[in-house]
Amino acid sequence: MNTSDLLTGEVAMEDNVNQDESLVYQVNHKEEIETVISSLEENDSAMVLENDGGYLWKFQYGSVEVFVQLTGENDDDLLTVWSVILPLPAKNEPDLMKKLLEMNWSGTFETCFSIFDNQVVISSQRTIADLYPSEISRIITLVASIADENEDALMAEYANN
């Protein structure tokens, strides 16, 4: 699947926000996510899977794959973004864990390093209640950028080859 299959044309961020009579903004989260992915993805790499559990996108950004999951459109549904940085086990894991915790404190903003499925990942998750288009863009961009900026160095220092 290529980007043109995934995205049905370019949509400006403002086009994904509807305003009703009560001045409550309603964001089309799916369209907004696709707009952000289309601006970041490389090599027509974006793919999407839709099922009863929502949507799951995957795209290439620099040297990393980024995943975006939207569980639905209700206020309590989740937007989760993650990218795998390093498989575990790794060399000198105590040093790696200390480094990741220090990085979590000072340079990850709304994202964090964590362990998922025996891999070090960078991720961000929040409910979609009151989620604005700029927040969707920021979350996806932060995860992609931080993953790409750190993956090569962490792999070089800690990967078990």
Beta strands, then each sheet from edge to edge (+ up, - down):
strand 1: 17-19
strand 2: 25-27
strand 3: 47-51
strand 4: 54-61
strand 5: 64-70
strand 6: 78-87
strand 7: 112-116
strand 8: 119-127
sheet 1: 1+ 2-
sheet 2: 3+ 4- 5+ 6- 8+ 7-
end
